[in-house]
Amino acid sequence: MGLAQTQQVLAQLYTNTELRERFFANPQAIGAELGLSCDEAQQLAQVSLREVSIFANSLKWKRLGEVRELLPRTAKVLGKNFTALFWQYAESYLPKGIKKHREDAIAFSNFIIKVSQAESLSPTWVSDLVRYEQTWLLAYEPSSRFSVCFFRYPVNKLGTSETINPLPTIAIWWRFSARSQLYHIVRSLPVQSNKSKTIDD
C-alpha cells in the first residue's frame, strides 16, 4: 500500500471511533477490509488504542475550535448542542486540502441543516442562521462573484432576541472582480398590516 492510501486508512481510524475500536480488537481482519497487508496491519496495531484515541480526540477538539470561529453566531445560539453535533459529524468526515478549516465549517453547516430538518432543532430558525454564515464562507472565495439566498427569517437579527417572527428575507453578496471588495446587503419584505382602510362617504 502506498503512502497516500496508508494516510487515508489512518484518517479513517482517527475519525471513526467504531472502526478504530473494531480494528484494535481484530487488526488482521479489519486491516484486510481496509486494504492493509498483514505487516501493515500489525505495525498499526502496535500503537495502543488509548494513544490513538487521545490523539484522535485532540484533533477533533482542534477542528471544533476552528469551526466555532468560522460559525460564531451558530455556535453561540446552539451552545453545548454545537459541540455535540460536531462530535457526531466528525465521526464520518475529515476535511482535505489547503483550506481545511473553511471546508470543515461548510460541510458541518450542511450537517446541521440536515439534522435540523430531520429532528427539528431549536430554535426553529437555526437552519436559516447556519445557511447565512455558510454562504458568507462561500462568498469570500475569490471565484465567487454573486450569491443570493432566501430565508424565512430576518437573518441579520437572528440571535439578538429570543422571539423572532418569520419574515421573508433575501441576502445578496457580490464583487466586481476576483480581487475587488465583497459587498453584501440583507433586505426583508415589509410587514403587511391586517388593518383595512376605511373610506368616508
N, C-alpha and C positions, 0 to 999 in steps of 0.2 A: 504493500500500500504506500502511495506517495505521501509527501508531507501535507499537501492540501487536503487529501482525504482523511489523514490522521487528525488534522486540526478540526475537520468537520465532526468527526466522532467525538473528540474532546468537547467541542461546543455543545453537542447533544447531551453528553454526560454532565456538563456544568449547568445546563439549562433545565433538564428534565429530571426531577427528583426520583420519580418512579423508575425510570430507565436506569439511573445511577445505582439505585438500590438493587435492582434486578441483576445488573452487570456484576456488582461485587459479590452477590450471592452465588452467581454462576458465570464467571468470566469467560469460560471457553464457549459455552452455548450462546450467550448473548453477544460475545465478541464475534462469533461466526455470523450472527444475524446482521451485525453492523459492518461486516466485510473485513474484519480483522483476522490475521493469521493467528495460529496458536501462540507463537512467540510474542506477537504484538499485544495480544490479549493478556498474556502472562505479565508482560512488562507494565502495562497499565494497572493491572491488579495488584502490583507490588506497593502502590501508593495506597494508604489507608483510606477507607470510606470516610472517616471522620475528617481527615485533612482535606479531601476533595470537597466535602460538603461545606466545610468552613470557608474554603476559597470561593466556591460557587455562590454562597450567600453574601460574601463580601462584594463580589461582582454585582450581584443584584441590588445591594444597598447603594452602590456607587451609581448604577444605572437609574435607580429610583430618584436619587438626588438630582441628577442631571435632568431627568424628565420633569421633575417637580418645578425646576427653574424655568423650563420652557412652557409649562402649562400652569402658571401660578394661580390664576383665578379658579380654574377647575380643581386644583389641589386644595385650595382654601375652602371651597364650597363642600367638597366631598369629605374633607378631614381624614379620619382614620380609614374610611372606606376607600380612599385613593390608594393607600398603601396595600390594603387587602386585594383590591382589583389588580394592582400592578403585580403582586405576587402570583396571582392566577395567570395573568398574561405572560409573565416572564418564564413560565413553565414550558411554553411552546414556541417562543420567538426570541431570536438573538440577532441584533442588528449587524449589518455588514457595511463595508465601505468607509470612506473618509469622513462622512457626516453622520456617524453612527447615532449620536445623541438626538439629532433632529429626526432621523428616520425612526428611531425608537419612539419618540414622542408622537409622531404622526401615526405609527402603527398602533400605539397604545390608545390614541384617540379613537381609532376605528373600533378597537376592542370595547372601550367604554360605551360607544354609541350602540354597538351590537348588544351588550349586556343591558343597557338602558331600555332598548326596545323589547327585549325578552323578559326582563324582570322588573320593569318599571322602577328604576332607581329614583330616589328622592334627592333633591327636589325635581319636580316634573320637567323643569326647563334645563336640566343639566346637559342633555344631549345637544341643545342649541348652543350652550356656552362652550362645550368642548369642540364643536364644529367651528365655532368662531375663532377659538385660539388655534385650532388646527389649520384653518385657512390662512391665518397670519403667517404661520411657518411656511406654508406652501407659497404664499405670495412673496416672501422675502427671497425666494430663489430667483437669481438674475434672469433666468429664462422665462419667468412668469411675467407677462405684460398686463394681463387683465383677468381679474377673478371677480365673480359675483356670487353671492349666496343669499338665499331667502330663509327667514327664520319665523317661527311662530311667536317669539317673544322679543322684546326690545333688548338685544344682546349687549348694548352699551350700558345697560342699567342692571344686568344680572349680577347678583352677588352684593348689591348695595342695599337691598331691602329684603325682609323676609317675605313680603307679599308682592309678587309681580304678576300682573294680569297679562293674558295673551294679547299681543298687539303685532300684527303682521309687519315685519321689518326686513329691509334689504341692506346689505353691506357690499360695498364695492372697493376693490383695490386696483390700482393701475400705475403704470410707469411708462414713459415715452421711449426709453431705450434700456438696454441691459444695465447700464451704469448710472442711470438717472434716479432721482429720488422716488421713493414709493409713496403714493398718495392713497388716502383712504377716507371714505365717508360712510356714515350709517344714517338711514332715514326710516322712520316708522310712519305708517299710514295714520292720518288724523283720526282721532276718536269720533265716531258718529254719535250725535246726540239723539236720544229717543224722543225728545220733546218735539212735537209738531207745531208749526207756526199757525197762528190764527189770523184770519183776515177780517177786519171790521167791515161791516156793511156801510 
